[in-house]
Amino acid sequence: MITTVLIDDMPTALQLLKSDLESKHSEIKIIGTAKSVVEGAKLLRTVSPDILFLDIMLGDGTGFDLLEILPELNSKVIFVTASDEYAIRAFKFAAIDYILKPYSDEELASAIEKAKKQLIPDSEQLGILRDTLSEPNKKPKKISLHTLEKISVVDLDDIIRCQSDSNNTIFYLKGGQKIFVTKTLKYFADMLKSYEFIRVHQSHLINLQYVKEFIKTDGGYLILKNKDNVPVSVRKRAEVMEILSGINKN
């Protein structure tokens, strides 16, 4: 039997989740519910659930406040949030799983299965999530990257380029480090496009900060400041030249 605690400040959302778990997930036993940071902290000092369903925005604070009050908490956390593009982006940067309200039966089941296997988010990941949520219009400073063995937190400005490897992505970092991440290049291209990253080829995403020059011969390619050569596709050539021209004018 897997035990769980539900924390959400919306009574209807709390009741719906409770009902869904009771009717569709008999392997899970609800051992408590709470509607606020204070109420949740009091409850979690008396019970230790295997899984904690935690709403981000609570009436008297946030889910992060609750986790900071209880640093010794060992529960797997399923964050719950309303549909919001900034919230989704923040969770992606922190590499932390979440479910969006309203969620489907399949999404709830998937979140539970992931929670059973997940590593408990560390303080750095939670810091990225909190900072990115609190300043949605600001460029995030860090990003969490899921490898097969661990989660690595890196500075966004230290990423020189990313290269596709089938359905995975290789990150090339300042200083020569490489990180193999189990997500597609498209996932990161969509995530980073607002932060001076551009996909110049089907297999290549580059950080514009590291571009040294564009060579027009041999089909067109970029020379980066670390001396890497990156091909530019015919389809992307005009866009790359326009962006680099704008940078040079500034």
LUMMI-278966 format. One record per residue (C-alpha): residue number from 1; residue in one letter; x negated, z negated, y negated. Coordinates in Angstrom, 3 decimals, padded with zeros to 6 digits, m for minus. Layout:
BEGIN
site seq NUM	type A	east X	up Z	north Y
...
// end
This chain:
BEGIN
site seq 1	type M	east 000.000	up 000.000	north 000.000
site seq 2	type I	east m001.324	up 001.026	north m003.433
site seq 3	type T	east m000.406	up m001.312	north m006.288
site seq 4	type T	east 000.253	up m000.194	north m009.851
site seq 5	type V	east 001.111	up m001.472	north m013.333
site seq 6	type L	east 002.956	up 000.669	north m015.898
site seq 7	type I	east 002.377	up 000.256	north m019.648
site seq 8	type D	east 004.428	up 002.296	north m022.125
site seq 9	type D	east 006.136	up 001.248	north m025.361
site seq 10	type M	east 009.077	up 003.629	north m024.843
site seq 11	type P	east 011.701	up 001.932	north m022.587
site seq 12	type T	east 013.180	up 005.265	north m021.447
site seq 13	type A	east 009.758	up 006.671	north m020.499
site seq 14	type L	east 008.845	up 003.428	north m018.716
site seq 15	type Q	east 012.091	up 003.425	north m016.736
site seq 16	type L	east 011.735	up 007.114	north m015.820
site seq 17	type L	east 008.200	up 006.620	north m014.484
site seq 18	type K	east 009.294	up 003.511	north m012.585
site seq 19	type S	east 012.210	up 005.417	north m011.040
site seq 20	type D	east 010.030	up 008.415	north m010.111
site seq 21	type L	east 007.447	up 006.228	north m008.398
site seq 22	type E	east 010.049	up 004.210	north m006.500
site seq 23	type S	east 011.991	up 007.248	north m005.277
site seq 24	type K	east 009.170	up 009.736	north m004.598
site seq 25	type H	east 006.019	up 007.689	north m003.956
site seq 26	type S	east 006.873	up 004.962	north m001.467
site seq 27	type E	east 003.177	up 004.296	north m000.832
site seq 28	type I	east 002.918	up 002.817	north m004.336
site seq 29	type K	east 004.153	up m000.689	north m005.167
site seq 30	type I	east 004.863	up m001.515	north m008.833
site seq 31	type I	east 003.614	up m005.053	north m009.482
site seq 32	type G	east 004.326	up m005.196	north m013.211
site seq 33	type T	east 005.313	up m003.369	north m016.391
site seq 34	type A	east 004.521	up m003.941	north m020.063
site seq 35	type K	east 005.467	up m002.414	north m023.409
site seq 36	type S	east 002.544	up m003.381	north m025.661
site seq 37	type V	east m001.181	up m004.144	north m025.816
site seq 38	type V	east m000.558	up m007.905	north m025.980
site seq 39	type E	east 001.992	up m007.890	north m023.165
site seq 40	type G	east m000.242	up m005.627	north m021.067
site seq 41	type A	east m003.314	up m007.804	north m021.576
site seq 42	type K	east m001.390	up m010.923	north m020.495
site seq 43	type L	east m000.124	up m009.141	north m017.383
site seq 44	type L	east m003.501	up m007.684	north m016.387
site seq 45	type R	east m005.122	up m011.103	north m016.592
site seq 46	type T	east m002.849	up m012.199	north m013.751
site seq 47	type V	east m002.697	up m009.053	north m011.558
site seq 48	type S	east m005.278	up m006.406	north m010.572
site seq 49	type P	east m003.534	up m003.113	north m009.775
site seq 50	type D	east m005.245	up m000.291	north m007.924
site seq 51	type I	east m003.856	up 002.190	north m010.464
site seq 52	type L	east m002.877	up 001.595	north m014.096
site seq 53	type F	east m000.501	up 004.024	north m015.825
site seq 54	type L	east m001.436	up 003.615	north m019.482
site seq 55	type D	east 000.222	up 005.189	north m022.509
site seq 56	type I	east m002.219	up 006.058	north m025.303
site seq 57	type M	east m000.088	up 005.105	north m028.304
site seq 58	type L	east 001.480	up 001.647	north m028.082
site seq 59	type G	east 003.456	up m000.140	north m030.776
site seq 60	type D	east 000.785	up m002.760	north m031.498
site seq 61	type G	east m002.305	up m000.615	north m030.895
site seq 62	type T	east m003.646	up 001.865	north m028.359
site seq 63	type G	east m004.485	up 002.004	north m024.684
site seq 64	type F	east m008.147	up 001.855	north m025.695
site seq 65	type D	east m007.589	up m001.502	north m027.386
site seq 66	type L	east m006.233	up m002.802	north m024.096
site seq 67	type L	east m009.252	up m001.551	north m022.130
site seq 68	type E	east m011.624	up m003.139	north m024.671
site seq 69	type I	east m009.831	up m006.485	north m024.296
site seq 70	type L	east m010.288	up m006.265	north m020.512
site seq 71	type P	east m013.778	up m004.789	north m019.902
site seq 72	type E	east m013.811	up m006.262	north m016.386
site seq 73	type L	east m010.720	up m004.261	north m015.345
site seq 74	type N	east m011.444	up m002.226	north m012.201
site seq 75	type S	east m008.196	up m000.267	north m011.958
site seq 76	type K	east m008.160	up 003.524	north m011.760
site seq 77	type V	east m006.465	up 004.652	north m014.989
site seq 78	type I	east m003.913	up 007.443	north m015.351
site seq 79	type F	east m003.538	up 008.043	north m019.077
site seq 80	type V	east m000.121	up 009.184	north m020.240
site seq 81	type T	east 000.329	up 011.009	north m023.532
site seq 82	type A	east 002.904	up 013.103	north m025.374
site seq 83	type S	east 002.348	up 016.870	north m025.622
site seq 84	type D	east m000.163	up 017.252	north m028.433
site seq 85	type E	east m002.933	up 019.848	north m028.753
site seq 86	type Y	east m005.360	up 017.325	north m030.269
site seq 87	type A	east m004.763	up 014.817	north m027.473
site seq 88	type I	east m005.279	up 017.494	north m024.821
site seq 89	type R	east m008.541	up 018.577	north m026.460
site seq 90	type A	east m009.755	up 014.979	north m026.631
site seq 91	type F	east m009.134	up 014.417	north m022.915
site seq 92	type K	east m010.981	up 017.641	north m022.078
site seq 93	type F	east m014.011	up 016.643	north m024.167
site seq 94	type A	east m014.093	up 013.252	north m022.444
site seq 95	type A	east m013.532	up 014.793	north m018.973
site seq 96	type I	east m010.799	up 012.246	north m018.298
site seq 97	type D	east m007.610	up 013.123	north m016.419
site seq 98	type Y	east m004.215	up 012.634	north m017.991
site seq 99	type I	east m000.554	up 013.546	north m017.615
site seq 100	type L	east 001.634	up 014.871	north m020.388
site seq 101	type K	east 005.114	up 013.627	north m021.129
site seq 102	type P	east 007.424	up 015.124	north m019.975
site seq 103	type Y	east 005.656	up 015.678	north m016.635
site seq 104	type S	east 006.828	up 017.441	north m013.481
site seq 105	type D	east 006.979	up 015.922	north m009.994
site seq 106	type E	east 003.970	up 018.041	north m009.040
site seq 107	type E	east 001.920	up 016.840	north m012.024
site seq 108	type L	east 002.681	up 013.203	north m011.240
site seq 109	type A	east 001.744	up 013.662	north m007.580
site seq 110	type S	east m001.477	up 015.448	north m008.547
site seq 111	type A	east m002.420	up 012.677	north m011.005
site seq 112	type I	east m001.929	up 010.036	north m008.314
site seq 113	type E	east m004.080	up 011.953	north m005.814
site seq 114	type K	east m006.836	up 012.410	north m008.425
site seq 115	type A	east m006.673	up 008.729	north m009.355
site seq 116	type K	east m007.283	up 007.710	north m005.755
site seq 117	type K	east m010.586	up 009.632	north m005.788
site seq 118	type Q	east m011.674	up 009.285	north m009.413
site seq 119	type L	east m014.588	up 007.397	north m010.851
site seq 120	type I	east m013.529	up 004.772	north m013.373
site seq 121	type P	east m014.244	up 006.240	north m016.855
site seq 122	type D	east m017.292	up 004.610	north m018.404
site seq 123	type S	east m017.568	up 003.317	north m021.961
site seq 124	type E	east m019.209	up 006.542	north m023.218
site seq 125	type Q	east m016.346	up 008.685	north m021.942
site seq 126	type L	east m013.760	up 006.348	north m023.430
site seq 127	type G	east m015.719	up 006.401	north m026.691
site seq 128	type I	east m015.570	up 010.214	north m026.798
site seq 129	type L	east m011.844	up 010.115	north m026.093
site seq 130	type R	east m011.169	up 007.481	north m028.753
site seq 131	type D	east m013.339	up 009.170	north m031.414
site seq 132	type T	east m011.938	up 012.648	north m030.787
site seq 133	type L	east m008.363	up 011.355	north m030.938
site seq 134	type S	east m008.972	up 009.321	north m034.101
site seq 135	type E	east m010.544	up 012.244	north m036.016
site seq 136	type P	east m008.730	up 015.343	north m034.702
site seq 137	type N	east m009.976	up 017.663	north m037.470
site seq 138	type K	east m013.627	up 016.728	north m037.065
site seq 139	type K	east m016.121	up 018.417	north m034.743
site seq 140	type P	east m016.707	up 016.140	north m031.725
site seq 141	type K	east m020.280	up 014.859	north m031.434
site seq 142	type K	east m020.378	up 014.598	north m027.641
site seq 143	type I	east m018.855	up 016.105	north m024.534
site seq 144	type S	east m018.584	up 014.819	north m020.944
site seq 145	type L	east m019.580	up 017.252	north m018.198
site seq 146	type H	east m018.417	up 016.854	north m014.589
site seq 147	type T	east m021.091	up 017.701	north m012.026
site seq 148	type L	east m020.730	up 017.331	north m008.257
site seq 149	type E	east m022.593	up 014.002	north m008.364
site seq 150	type K	east m021.740	up 012.393	north m011.697
site seq 151	type I	east m020.412	up 012.743	north m015.234
site seq 152	type S	east m023.057	up 013.530	north m017.855
site seq 153	type V	east m022.447	up 012.864	north m021.551
site seq 154	type V	east m024.368	up 015.238	north m023.852
site seq 155	type D	east m024.538	up 015.949	north m027.587
site seq 156	type L	east m022.590	up 019.075	north m028.471
site seq 157	type D	east m025.448	up 020.210	north m030.742
site seq 158	type D	east m027.897	up 020.037	north m027.808
site seq 159	type I	east m026.063	up 022.776	north m025.889
site seq 160	type I	east m027.938	up 026.049	north m026.363
site seq 161	type R	east m025.811	up 028.251	north m024.121
site seq 162	type C	east m023.563	up 028.336	north m021.064
site seq 163	type Q	east m023.649	up 030.844	north m018.229
site seq 164	type S	east m021.002	up 031.661	north m015.644
site seq 165	type D	east m021.804	up 031.111	north m011.975
site seq 166	type S	east m018.729	up 032.245	north m010.047
site seq 167	type N	east m016.075	up 029.580	north m010.858
site seq 168	type N	east m018.718	up 027.177	north m012.167
site seq 169	type T	east m020.755	up 026.964	north m015.375
site seq 170	type I	east m024.446	up 026.277	north m015.997
site seq 171	type F	east m025.198	up 024.460	north m019.266
site seq 172	type Y	east m028.641	up 025.069	north m020.805
site seq 173	type L	east m029.641	up 022.200	north m023.069
site seq 174	type K	east m032.254	up 021.563	north m025.708
site seq 175	type G	east m035.417	up 020.331	north m023.992
site seq 176	type G	east m034.963	up 022.590	north m020.971
site seq 177	type Q	east m032.377	up 020.552	north m019.018
site seq 178	type K	east m029.744	up 022.421	north m016.981
site seq 179	type I	east m026.395	up 020.984	north m015.881
site seq 180	type F	east m024.212	up 022.633	north m013.225
site seq 181	type V	east m020.536	up 021.971	north m013.984
site seq 182	type T	east m017.604	up 022.628	north m011.657
site seq 183	type K	east m015.347	up 024.374	north m014.171
site seq 184	type T	east m015.127	up 027.998	north m015.286
site seq 185	type L	east m016.834	up 029.483	north m018.333
site seq 186	type K	east m013.411	up 030.417	north m019.725
site seq 187	type Y	east m012.423	up 026.742	north m019.705
site seq 188	type F	east m015.367	up 025.866	north m021.941
site seq 189	type A	east m015.123	up 029.025	north m024.071
site seq 190	type D	east m011.532	up 028.109	north m024.994
site seq 191	type M	east m012.516	up 024.496	north m025.577
site seq 192	type L	east m015.565	up 025.177	north m027.778
site seq 193	type K	east m014.531	up 028.268	north m029.734
site seq 194	type S	east m013.750	up 026.242	north m032.879
site seq 195	type Y	east m017.218	up 024.667	north m032.929
site seq 196	type E	east m019.697	up 027.510	north m033.495
site seq 197	type F	east m019.668	up 028.691	north m029.895
site seq 198	type I	east m018.911	up 032.326	north m029.121
site seq 199	type R	east m018.463	up 034.149	north m025.836
site seq 200	type V	east m020.732	up 037.196	north m026.226
site seq 201	type H	east m020.358	up 038.474	north m022.681
site seq 202	type Q	east m018.148	up 037.878	north m019.646
site seq 203	type S	east m020.891	up 035.618	north m018.261
site seq 204	type H	east m022.330	up 034.097	north m021.445
site seq 205	type L	east m021.239	up 031.587	north m024.104
site seq 206	type I	east m023.765	up 030.758	north m026.841
site seq 207	type N	east m024.147	up 028.157	north m029.579
site seq 208	type L	east m024.570	up 030.086	north m032.833
site seq 209	type Q	east m026.961	up 027.423	north m034.130
site seq 210	type Y	east m029.569	up 028.677	north m031.648
site seq 211	type V	east m029.407	up 032.416	north m032.394
site seq 212	type K	east m032.709	up 033.779	north m033.689
site seq 213	type E	east m031.951	up 037.505	north m033.869
site seq 214	type F	east m029.769	up 040.307	north m032.564
site seq 215	type I	east m031.557	up 043.300	north m031.027
site seq 216	type K	east m029.466	up 046.470	north m031.220
site seq 217	type T	east m031.426	up 048.495	north m028.657
site seq 218	type D	east m030.984	up 048.406	north m024.857
site seq 219	type G	east m027.243	up 047.928	north m025.215
site seq 220	type G	east m027.628	up 044.955	north m027.565
site seq 221	type Y	east m028.811	up 041.435	north m026.818
site seq 222	type L	east m029.513	up 038.138	north m028.552
site seq 223	type I	east m032.836	up 036.337	north m028.707
site seq 224	type L	east m032.293	up 032.604	north m028.952
site seq 225	type K	east m034.588	up 030.008	north m030.525
site seq 226	type N	east m035.674	up 028.818	north m027.077
site seq 227	type K	east m036.741	up 032.455	north m026.332
site seq 228	type D	east m033.877	up 033.155	north m023.921
site seq 229	type N	east m032.439	up 036.686	north m024.021
site seq 230	type V	east m028.643	up 036.917	north m023.698
site seq 231	type P	east m026.815	up 040.249	north m023.259
site seq 232	type V	east m023.958	up 041.169	north m025.587
site seq 233	type S	east m021.107	up 043.193	north m024.086
site seq 234	type V	east m020.005	up 046.449	north m025.722
site seq 235	type R	east m016.610	up 044.890	north m026.404
site seq 236	type K	east m018.167	up 041.906	north m028.221
site seq 237	type R	east m020.896	up 043.756	north m030.125
site seq 238	type A	east m018.972	up 044.353	north m033.391
site seq 239	type E	east m017.649	up 040.765	north m033.457
site seq 240	type V	east m021.127	up 039.306	north m032.874
site seq 241	type M	east m022.683	up 041.457	north m035.608
site seq 242	type E	east m019.934	up 040.480	north m038.067
site seq 243	type I	east m020.348	up 036.757	north m037.348
site seq 244	type L	east m024.142	up 036.902	north m037.630
site seq 245	type S	east m023.891	up 038.887	north m040.841
site seq 246	type G	east m021.668	up 036.169	north m042.313
site seq 247	type I	east m024.119	up 033.453	north m041.255
site seq 248	type N	east m027.052	up 035.298	north m042.830
site seq 249	type K	east m025.178	up 035.707	north m046.127
site seq 250	type N	east m024.643	up 031.949	north m046.235
// end
